[in-house]
Amino acid sequence: MYLLKDLPGFNVYTARLVSYFAAMCAGYFLNRYFTFHHLERGRVLWDELLRFFSVHALGGALNFAVYALVVTLADRMGATGRVALFAPLAGVWVGGVVGMCFNFLMSRKHVFDGRTR
């Protein structure tokens, strides 16, 4: 996000969307092969991938909403200096924690549960 946010055509919001998509792609494969590796899979890769992206799109929306709230609050409070510099990072962190909890619980139940539907 920090590499993109100052490039032409990007701001802290568009850069965050791109960084979240990249993280979601990496997250699928890391979850599939490390976190939920012990579960027997009853789904084909594409079905599981579609479920993962669906769940994580909702988690991403929640993550982004929390991120935008933190950045907006810092801006409305007139943050300057280090506070303004680190507000996007704080937003990523807080949004990430909220989104991570949602994504893990929903992935365990709807993506990597090992059952076919």
N, C-alpha and C positions, 0 to 999 in steps of 0.2 A: 504494500500500500504506500509506504513512504517513498519508494522508488518511482511510483507512478503519479502521485498526487500533484506534483509541480510541473508535469509535462503538459504541453499544449493539448487542450481537449479534455483534460482530467481535472478533477477537484477531489476533495477528501471523500466525497460520496461515491463518485464513479470509480475511483481507485479502490475503494473498499469492496465494491461489487466484483471487480475483476479479481482482487485478492481472495475473496470468499469462494468464487468459482474454482480457482486454482487449488485452494485448500480442500474443497469438497471432492475434487477428483483424487487428490492424494489420500484423503481420508477414507474413501471407499476401499481402496486397495490395502491400506494399512489396517482398517477394521476387518476386512475379509480374511487377511492372512495372519493377523496377530491377535486382535481382540476376540474375534468370534471364530477362530480357527478350529476349535474343539467341537463345533456343532456340525452335525451331518447336514449336508445341503440337499434339499429336495427341489430346488429351483435352478433353472438354467441361469447363466451369468447375466443375460440381458434382462430377465425378469427381476433378478435381484438388484441389478444396477438401476433399473427404472424405479423400483421401490425405494432404494437408497436416495436417489436424487429427489424423489417426491417428498420423502420425510425431511431431508436436509434442506429442501427449498423452504419448507415451513419453518424449520429451525433457523434458516438463514434470514427469513423475513423477521423473525423474532430478534435475532442477533442484530440485524440492521436497524430495527426500530429502537433498540436499546442504545446502540452506537449513536444514532442520530439524536436521540434524547440527550445523551451526555454532551455531544458536540454543540448542540443547540443551547443547552443550559449554560455551558461555558461561554458561548458567544453572547448570550443575553445578559449574563452577569458581567460582561465587559472584561473577560479574562485577557490578560496581556502577558508578555514575557514567557517564562517557562510554563505557566499554567496553560496559556494558549497553545504553546508548542506541543505539550504533552496531552492535551485534551483528546485529540484523535486516538492516541495510544491508549489512554484510559478507557475511551469508548470501545475500542477493540477488545480490551481486556474484560470489561464488564459484560459487554454483549457476547463475547466468547464464552464466558462462564455460563451465562443464562442459556445460550444456544447449545453449548456442549451438553449440559444436563438434559435438555429437551431431546437432542439428537441421540444421545446414548440410550435413553429410556425407550424412545420410539423405534430406534434401530433394533434394539434387542427384541422388542415385541413384534414389529412388522416387517423387518428385513431379514435378519439373521436367525430367525426362530427355527429354521430347518424343516418347516412344513410346507407342503404345497397347498395351494388354494384353488 
